[in-house]
Amino acid sequence: RPHTYSLPAATIINTMAVNITLPNGRTVNTGTKEGANYFIQDPSGPFEFFSQNLEHVKQVCDRIYQRRNKTPTPQEINEIGLLYTVASQLAENADYDVFAKIPVNEIHLYMEHVMVEIGRMTEANSNWARTGALTHYHEQMLLEGLIGLAMQRVPIKLAFEMDFFGTLAMFATAPSTVAEDPAETITMIVANVAISTLVYKEELPSTAKVFAKLESCGMLEQFIRLSVVCPMSSPGVLKCYDQLHACSSFIEKKFTEDQPCGKACKEILGRSSLNRHPVVGKLRMIASFTNWIEKRADLPKEMRDGYRYCRKCNKMEHSPEFQRSLQKCSRCKSAWYCSRECQVGDWKAHKPFCRAVTSKASKVMRFNEQSVHDFIKNNYITILEEIVKVSSATGKKKGELLLELDFFDSSKNGRGAPALQTPPKFKIADSKGYFEGSRPNEPDWFYKHIDRKCYEGNVPMFVRGLKDTYNRLTDSHLLVLVRPPDNQGFGVYRMQLQSSTTKNHMFSQQTIDAATKAIEDEDFDPLTSLFGEGSDDTRRLRRALGGPPDEASLDAVRAMLNMNFGGSF
């Protein structure tokens, strides 16, 4: 099927119009949905665009790489760029079901060509190996054209069958550093593949299997390294990390410190210059989970999910004997009871929230809960100060307040989830404002004014769940409402922290009152009596809240001065 092509410029970019004159005389623009669909379904003959043009493009590429000056001429860019641009525009603009009509052998030919050219760029482009930048325009067009193909199911299937990502991983590892533009392009290709598993659930491997394939060829490690090259991350890349968070079993195996992905994660987290990068917050969640898994392995089996307590009577003991005696709900596997009487007595309250869960879902729940616990532990001082501030302004006790956390990145500029930003963003508010009256404290992410039907279907369960947890709070607990990284529903937790020295509860009303004295009256004696003179907790609280050093710290300084200077301070 002969084609003639009308090219409007000497250089072609993906966003421009490519006008192609078909045998029937009709000119189509593949940069539009209508044009891309018509070009694929051209009634004058079968789709043979790639097979008709690849041999000529291959000859042009051979000619460029064989000569000393490997810079292509404008005419060569046109000839090569037409193929790459049309391939990209068909993938980006055609309907999914129309693109699927392209014969598999045609896409296979194009993927083969792409892999050969990426291999050439890896081995023959000395500038790429030296600088990590693509200086020739046709190379940039080749790579950028893959972003759209990574959203189509047939190219994705072929990519794994042909080990395309192994080739791409070798390309990414050739230079010691990669420039921003190619780094962004490579990460977007990988992210689009991972996200596409949600669109084509029945036709592509599961998200966990896709991550496993990417990890086995080294591509996932390179994705992690390259995702922090650009100062801001695309929403697709952050969404890919959210999908990764949901694969807790995979993270447990492949993100330990002795695994390539774990090493990449640790190396990035060790660079203070990246602390504000939105991806770093995602990696911290992964690191906190793997650290918890490693520590958990050393604990007795009955204590590996943290200290449990009876859901009905709140009885909780740290002894292994008590922890072993607790029985969990066989259906939801998240509620524990100290006796049959407590389980029966709690069934009416527990029944509305009791849902059968898979092992995978249970691990995701543990991942999310551990992320919340680590956030609270790492930001305890900031949370404490905000509780004191809100409590003083409203007259509410700690037990009447709620901590709201948002781990989902809904921004369009890649700033990261509010709870993972530096400094983190969170909210302390009146708990009853979430489940009583007009519920004035409902978070924006409830989509009340966006999807009314969804909102009205979900909010009754939310109100019951939050109120139930609120009614079961003890003095040591802090009520926490969370939007998880995958934006699937919500989480309600009652969290507690204990002093490492005195075992006092860090969120008890007594602690809040002592912190209020320290902040508002500069009286640190109540805090010192709670956490112990000279303890690490006392020193940390004094220092963070602007108090003077305690006597134990002063004695240590005096002893050092006397020893070094022979004084009698």
N, C-alpha and C positions, 0 to 999 in steps of 0.2 A: 504494500500500500504506500505509494509515494506521498511525501509531504513536502510542502514548501514553507519556509519560516520567515516571518517578517519581524526583524529585531529593531527596536526603536533606539537603541543606544550602543555605544561601543563597550560599555561595562554593564553587567547585569547584576542586580541585587534581588534578594528574595521578595521584596515588597513591591517590585515594579510589575508592570503589565507585560506579559509575554503573549504576543499575538501569534497564533498558529493557524495557517490556512489549510483547511482539510481538503481532501480530494473532491468533495461536493461543492467546493467554492466558498463554504462558510468559514469565516474567521472567528476563532474563539479566544478568549482571554482566560488562561488557566489561573490567573490571580483572583478570579471570582468563583463563587460556588456554582453558578449556572454554567460557566465555561468549563470548569474542571469536570463537572458531571457529564456534560455533553461530549467532551473530548474522550473520556473513558468509554462512553457508550456509543461512540460514533457509529451510526448504522451502515456506513459504507464499507466496513470491514472489521476484522478482529483487532484487538489492541496489540500492537507490535512496536510501540514507540521505542522501548529500550533495546530490543534486539536489532532494530533498524539503525540505531544511532551509536550503540556502544562501541562497535569496531572502529568507527571513525574517531571517536573520542579517545579510545585507547591508543590509536596511532599518534594523535596529537600529544597525548601525555608522554608516550615513549620518546617522541622527538624533543620534548622539553627536557626530560631527564638525561638524554644522551649528550646534549651539547654543554659546553662549558658555562655559558650564561643561561641559568635556569629560570630567568624571569620571562613569563609568557608575554607575547605580544597582545595588543587589544583584540586582534582577530582570533587568536587562540583562546583568549578568555571568553569571547563570544561563543565559540564553537563548543568549548567545554561547559561553560556556564549555562547554556541552553538546557543541556541534559540535567544538570544538578538543580537548576531553578524549577524546571517543570516537575521533576520528581518531588521536590519539596512542596510546591504549590498544590499538586494533586493530593498529597497526603494531608495538607492543612485545610484545604477548601472543599474537597469532595465529601459528600455524605459517606458515613462509614459503610453502609451497605453497598453503595456504588463503588467505592474504592476496592471493596472485597471482590468485585467482578474482574479486576485485573488478573490475568492468568498468573498462577504462582510461579511458573517458570520465568516470566518476565521480571518479576520482583527478585527472583533468585539470581538472575543474570546481573541485575543492578547491584545487589548486595555483594556479589563476588567482585565486581569492579571496585566497589567502595573499599572492601577489605584489602585488595591489592594496592590501591592508592594510599591507604593509611599505612600499610606496610612499607611502601616506598618513602612516605613522609617520615616514618620512624627511622629508617636506615640511611636514606640518601640526603635528607635535609639537615645539613650540619648546623644551620642557624637554629632549627628547632631544638636540637640536642644541646646547643650552647645557651640559648636565651629563653626557650619555652614559648616563643612567639611565632605565629604564622605570618610570614612576610609576603607570600604570594596569594593574590586574591582568589584564584581558583581553589586553593587549599581551604581557605576560609569558607567558600561557598559549599564545598563538599561536606565539611564538618557541620555547618549550620543547617544544611538540608536534612540532616538526620534527625533533627528535633521533631519535625512533623511526622516522619516515618515511625518514630518511637511511640506514636499514639495510635498506630494501626496494628491490628492483631496479626495479620499475615507477616509483615516485616518483623514483628517481635518474635513470632514462632521461629522464623528462619534465622534470626539473629542468634538464638540459643542453639539451634541445630548446627549452624555453621561455625560456632565459637567466635562470633563477631566480637563479643565483649572481651575475650581473651586478647584479640588483636588490639582493641581499643585500650585495654589496660597496659599492654606493652608500649603503646604510643604515649600514654600518659606518664609512664615511668622513665621514658628516655631522657628528658631534661631533669635537672635537679630542682628547678622551680618552673612553674607554668604561669604564663601571663594571664591577666584577668579575663580577656575575651575567650580564649579557648577553654579556660577552666570553667567559665560560666556555661559554655556550650556543652561540654562533656557532662557536667552535673545535671543539666536540664535533660539531656538524652536519657540518663539513668533514671532520673526522677519521673519522667513521662512513662517509662516502661513500668516502674513500680505502681504508679497511679492507675495505669491502664488495666492492671489486674483487677481493679475494683469495677471497671466498666465491662470487661469481658470475663466475668467470673466463671462462666461455663466453658469458655474456649481457651483460656490461658491457665497456666499453673497458679496455685495460690500465691499470695504475696510472700509468705514465708519461704516457699520453694524458689521463688524468683530471687529473693535475697540470698538464699543458699547457693544458687547458681552463680550469682554475681560475686559472692565471696570466694567460691572455689576457683575462679579464674583470676582473682586479684582485683576485680573491678570495684567491689564495694570498698575496699581499703582506699583506692584512689579517689573514689567518690567522696569519702570522708575528708581526705586531705585537701581536695580541690574545692570543697564546699565552703572553706573559710578564706579562699584567695580573694574573692570580691568582698568589699566592705559590707554590702547588703546582699541578702539572699533572695532569690525569687520565691514567690509563694509555693510554687511547685516543689522546690527543693525542701522547704520546711514541711510541706505536706508529706513528702517522702519519709522524712524523719518521724513524723507522726505514725506513719504506717509501720516503720521499723519498731517503734515503741510497743506496738501491739503484738510483736513477735517475740514474746518474753522467753520462750524456750530456745529460740535461735540466739538471742542476746546472751542467755545463760551459757551457751556453748562457745560462741565465737567472739565474745567481747572481753574475755579474761585477759590478763596482762601478758600472757604468753602467746596470744593469737594476734595475727597481723592487724585485724580491726581494733582489737583492744590496745595494741601498741600505738596505732594512729590516734586513737581517742585520747590516750594518756599524753602523747606528745603535744597535741593541740591544747589540752587543758592545762599543760605546764607553761604555756606561753601567755604571760600576763597582758601582752599587748592585744590579745584577742578576747579579753574578758567581756567586752560589750557586744561582741558579735552574736547575732541571733542564733546561729547554729550551736554556739558554745553552751547555751542553756539546754538545748536538746541533748548534747553529749553529756552534760552533767547528770541529767536524769538517767541516762544509760549507765554511767559510771557508778552512780549511787546504788543502782539496782545490782550491778555485778559485785560491788563491794559487799552489799548485804548478803548476796548469795554465797560469797566466799566465807564470810563470818558465820552464816547460817549453817554451813557444812560442819563446823566444829561444835555445834550445839547438840544436845540430846534431841532426838527426833520430835518429842512432844513440845519442844520449845522453839522449833525452827521458824514458826510463823509469828514469833513475838509472844509476849506474855498474854495469855487469854484470860478472860473473865466471864462470869456467868451473866448472860444477857438479861435475866430476870431480876436477880437480887444484887448484881454488881460485885459479887464476892470475887476477890482476886488475891492469890498468894503466889509468890515467886518460887515456891518449892517445887521440885520436879514431881513429887508425889501428887500435889494438888493439880498441877498442869496435866499429868497423865489421867487424872480422874475425870476431867471434863469431857463431856460427850458432845459431838457436833451434830447439827441438823443434817440428816442424811440427804436432804433434797438440795438445799442451797449451799451447804458446806461452809457457811460463814457465821452461823450463830452457835454459841457454845453454852452448855448448861451444867451446873454442878449436881443436879439431881433430876429424877424423873418428875418430881413435883413442880420444879421450876419450869421445865419444858412444857408440861401440860398447862401450867398457869399462864405461860407467856404466849401460848399458841394463838389466841384471839388477836393479840397485838402483832404477832410476827407473821401471821398468815398472809396479809395483803402484800408483804414484801418478799415472801419466800418463793423463789424461782429456781427451777432446776438449771444448773450451769454445767458446761463442759469443763474438762480439765484445762483446756486452753484459756477459756474465759476466766477461770479461777486464777490462773497465773497472771493474766492481764490485770485483774482486780488487785492482786498482791503487788504488782509493779506500780500501779497507780497509788495505792495506799503507802507504799514505801517512799515514793516520790514526795508525797505530801508530808510524811514524817520527816524526811531529810530537809525539806524546805523549812519546816518549822524549827528544826534543830539548828540549821545554819543561819536563820534569820530571827532567832529568839529575841535578841535585844530590841531589834526594830519593832517586832510584833508587840513586845511588852510595853514599849514606849507608847505605841499607838493605842493599846488597850487602856493605859493610864489616861491618855489624852481624851479618848472618847468617854471613858467612865466618868472623868471629872466634869466634862462638858454636859453630859446627859443625866448624871446621877444614877446610871445603871451599874449594877454589880457585874462582875466578870461572867457569872453564869447566865446573864441575860443577853450577852453579846455573842456575835458570830464572826468568824474569820472567813472571808470569801476569797477564793483563789481561782484564777483563770489560767490554765495551762495550754489553752488553744490559741494559735496565732491566726487571728481573723484579719490582720492588716494586709493591705495590698502592696506594701512597700518592703516587706520582709523585715520588719522591726523585731519580730519575735513575740512570743506569748507574753502577756503582762507579767506573769509570775516569774518568767525566766529572763526578764530584762535586768539591766544593771543601772541603778538599783532596782530591785523587784517592786512591782506594783501589786497591792492587795487592799482589802477593805475590811474595816471593823465596823459592824453596825448592829442595831437592835435586832435580835433574833426574831422576835414576834412580828416585826415588820415584813418578814418573809412568808409567814403563814397565817396571819390574822388580819381581819378587816379587809381593806383594799390592797393589802400587801405592797406598801409603798417602796419596800427595799428590794423588790424583785430585780435581779440583774438584767442588763440589756440583752444578754445572750439567751434569754428565754423566748426571743422572737415574738413577743406579744403583739407587736404591730406589723409583723411581716407575714407570719403564717398562723392566722387565728385558729384554724381548725386543729393544726398540730399542737398549738399552745393549749387549747382547751382540753385536748386529749391527754396531755402530759402533766399539766399542772396539778390535777387532783392527787396523782401518785407522789409528786414532789412534796406537796403540802403534808400528806400523811407521813411520808418518810422523814421529813425534817422535824415534824412535830413529835413523832415517835422517838427519834434520837434525842431531841431536846428534853423530853420527859424522863429519859434515862440517864441524863448527865449527873455526874457526881462532882464534888468540889474540886477534884483533881483534874477534871476534863475541860478541854476547850472544844466548842462546837465548830466544825469546819465544813463549808460548802465548796465543792470543787467542780469546775468544768474540766474534764479530762482532755489529754492531748488530741484524741481522735474525734472530739466533739460529739461523742455518742452518749447522750443522756447526761447524768450528773452523779456526783458522789457526795455522800453525807457521812462524816466521820466524827468520832469523839476522840480527840488526841490528848495524850498526856506525856510530859517529860519529867524525869526525876534528876535531882542533884546527884552528881557522881560521888559526892563525899557524904552528905547527910541523908540522902535518899528522900529529901523533902520534895514535894510536888511543885514544879516550876510554874504551874498555872493555877495554884490554889488561891483562894481569895486572900489568905494571909500573905502570900507572896506579892499579890497585886497591891495590897495595902502597904506593904513594906516598900515596894518600888515607888508608890505614890509619895510616901514620906521622903524618899531619897531624891526624887525628881523635883517635887514642889517645895519641900522644906530643907533640902540638903542634909537630911538626917539619915545617915547610913547605918545607924546602930541596929534597927530592926532587921535589915538585910543581913548584917554580920551575924546576928544571933541565929538567924534561920539557916544560913549556909556555912557557918563556922569561921572563926577567926583564922585568917591566913590561908583559907582554902582557895583552890583555883577558881571556883565559882564566885566566891566573894570578890577576889581580885578582878575578875573579868567584869562583873557587874559594876564595881566601883569605877573602874577605868572607863567603861562604856557610858555610864550615866553621869560622868563628870565629877566624881567624888575624889577625895584625897586618898592616898595610899593608906592601907591599914597598918597597925603597929608591927605586924610580922614582916611586912614588906620594908618598912622603915628600919627595923632591926637588921635586916639583911644588908641594906645599903650602908648602915652605920658600920657593921662588921667589915664590909669590903673597904670602906674608906680608912678605918683604923689599921687594917692589915697593910694597905698599899702606901699610906702616908704617915703611919705611926702616930696618928692623932688619938684623941679620946672623945670622939663624937658621941 
